[in-house]
Amino acid sequence: LHAHLIALPVTILVIGWGLGLLLNKWNWKSDNGIKPWVYAVLSLMFGGLSIGFLRAANTWDFPTYLLLSCLVILYTIIRYADIPEKILPGKPIWLVKTLFVLGNLGLLIGLTTLFYLPFTMNFGTSYGSVSVWTTDHSPISSYLVHWGVQLFILISWFVWETREWLASTPVSSLKKLKPYTGLLQIVLVLFGLVLVMLTILGVQIAWLAGIMGAWSLILIFRPGQPDKKRLVFFITGTALLLTLFVEMFVLTGDIGRMNTVFKFYYQAWTFFGLAAGAALVWLIPAVSTRWRTSVSTIWQVVIILLFFGAALYPITAATDKIRDRMSVAATHTLDGIEFMSTSHYGDQSVDLDLNQDYQGILWMQQNVVGSPVIVEANTVEYRWGNRYTIYTGLPGVLGWNWHQRQQRGFIDSNGIANRLNDIMNFYATTDSQIALDFLERYHVSYIILGQMERAYYPGEGLDKFAKYDGIYWKEVFKYQDTVIYQVISE
């Protein structure tokens, strides 16, 4: 499982916990002699445990869900909390609530770290800064293809909520805004200028995401708006902001902006999915009973077509994926390595018969006990390197190069390059002592010498394996051009 999938159920849990706080309205009741503050602390402990998990499982989720949770606590305490006067007798209520909010937020944030202290004390990352993204931006057409179903539902709901608000609000209420006319005009002008500037910079989604985000913010402040709807409006606005953020900024060191878009879009997908689902539940009764028949019919036809179009994706994508095969002769099976038995791969101007690696990997799966270290060819990214470590799960001298550099970027940057050079020298050297020093340094137990190694490290250095067979290492597997040697322990 990838990190984002491991974290997904916990992100839903955190949102559910936040909704629970909202619905509870910070109304902790004494039960069986247990003080109300105990329940509040237990709830914050649960929140800290859940949110802190996200830092370890999928770090990208941590700041987003921590901020969301903090804002829920801030809103709930300020709006609903009945704080006993004995906490700070004689002090202004605003000061008491401010300190109470800060105390609860501090406890939550502290617990997210405390519960995972061994991890946080030893965790480091090379991704610590954000850069401005100035290259290509997402076309509005692609944005609508990606988010079209959710956006149609949410816009429909926004329109209906706005209509209901206007219908229940007398025109005379607008007089309350008169003192703020100048401020509102300034805000509108600045907002428009920002959207124009983003459009000039090539951010095509600026108008859609910006206007919908502002719309969701306005609907949050509708008088009498239920808290559960306020939360849905808020996570909708958050999702829109996330999709806009990745058009303007990128995590420094990313491959283009691939991971930045993927990680934040995944958060937006969760928010949009939950928001659209709730909106649809609230919207359907109105569509069925309160909309004009013609409008209701058109809306239902459109939503059915959108759902049908979206449902085509898993069908057509799965079909295309099934047809996209390295070998058309490969058996259709759930065995993830079976394709190798009938496949070939070209690298270094050499045609590699993957069946040879397939036979070697099967032998290792069936005969190797424990977790001994192996050494094999290490190639540039997205090629056939590391195939034995990948398909056996055994540790290698160096894993997949790019992941190793990502995961260890905060330490000595030469460590990965040194190991890569050591592997190259091990296969290329004709000096047996250099080879033995390498094996001892990295505690290697098995040596892979297949077509890949012969393609990447050609020359006299490979002759040493047959020359010292039975002396420093022994042949334990051979199939055509592929040989596996086991290092002889002293």
Order of alpha helices (4+ residues) and beta strands (2+ residues): alpha-alpha-alpha-alpha-alpha-beta-alpha-alpha-alpha-alpha-beta-alpha-alpha-beta-beta-alpha-beta-alpha-alpha-alpha-alpha-beta-alpha-alpha-beta-beta
